[in-house]
């Protein structure tokens, strides 16, 4: 069986890099073979799995500098059939790629909004007058660089090698400790042997909406986990998109959803929430462990 793995493209993105590492780990662990399938947006790569056009998607969910990738969270809330199978943590090192002869020749810089934000300080210092243009991915603009010699893009050194383009500056992210967490997402809990539902997991991610915006409404769900000694490694809100001031809450918990303690917590949580969705139970795999 050959698995089809969706990711944000074109080739050379950090999402593809994470997907390549995942494929290597998967092949060594299970013997499955996989083919990568790039999509123009993160949302489209997740919809490909929901629609049965791909077996898995590798999508970014959180960066250590710029925080959450909201498109991933919003799309997972909308698509009920998707479940997180694994988390991958990838170190991010940005480079400035351009055919310009020097930095002072550059007039325009393209990249994904996350990458641009992660390099904001460097851009203000070294390219204060350039036009900054967000794009769907870090590699979307690379094919235009040879024709547009006053244009640059922020992407990985791997992307520069893939497209045979020169690097004008390396390590331009404002903070050296720059990591992005990716989720490997499938349809359903355990419909194929490549999924690891029977393996004990270290994290559970969930999302819920509240029945009413009243004092203490969020405190009650939080108290459930505190009283059971379950640690929250992340919590954040997203608009429900129904009305101003209404929010969804996303949580990452350091516990296995299948444990009795977590089952008890989830049962109690349903009492205090309007809609509760378990996004998945999974382990976290640093990329260094994959190589």
C-alpha positions, 0 to 999 in steps of 0.5 A: 500500500502506498500512502498519499500525504498532502502538505502545503506546497509548492515543493520546498516548503517547511511542511514538505520538509516535515512530511519528508521526515515523517515518511522516512520515520514511517517507512522505517517503523512500518514499511509503508511507502508514501507519495507526497502531494502538495496543495496550494493552501493548508486548508486544501491539504486538510480537505484532501484528507477529509474528501478521501483524496489523500490518506494523511496531511502534514500541517503546521499548527504552532510556531515558537515565535509567532504562535498558532497557525489559525487556519489549521485550527479553524479547519480542524474544527470544521472537519469532524472526521479528521484526527491527529495521529502524531506531532512533529517538531521541526527547527526553522532556519530562514534564508533570503533567496534572490538573484539580486547582486546585493541586498540594496538591489532588492525592492520586493520580498515574498513569503508566507505571513508566518515567515515574514513575521519571524524575520520582521526585525531583520527585514526592518534592519537590513531591508527597511524600504522594501515592499513586503508581500505575503504569499500562500507559502514560503516557496510560492514566489521562488519560480519568479526570482530568475526573471525578477532580479529585484525580488527576493523570497524568504524560505529554507536553504533546502528550497534554495537547493531544490530550485537552484537559486542563490542565498543572499543571507542565512539565519535571518529569523529574529530568534535562533530558537525557532521551531514549528510544530506540525500535526500528522492528520488522518481521517478517523481513528484507526482505519489503517495499519499506519495509525498508532491508536493502540500505542500509549500516547503522551498528548491529547488535543481537544476543542469546545464551544461554551453554551453561554458567555457567563462569568466562570464559564471557562473556569469550570472546564479548567478546574476539571483538569486541575483537580485531576492533576492533568497538565495543560500545555496549551490553551487558546481561543478562536472566534466561533464566527457566529457572533462577536465575542463568542469563542471556541477554545483549543486545548493540548493536554499532557495525557492519553485520552484513553486513560481512565483519568482522562475519560473521567475528565472528558465525561465531566467536560461534556456537562460544561460545554456546548460542543466538545471535539476530541481532535486526537491523542498522539505522541510528539516526535522531534525531527532530530529523532527522525533523522 
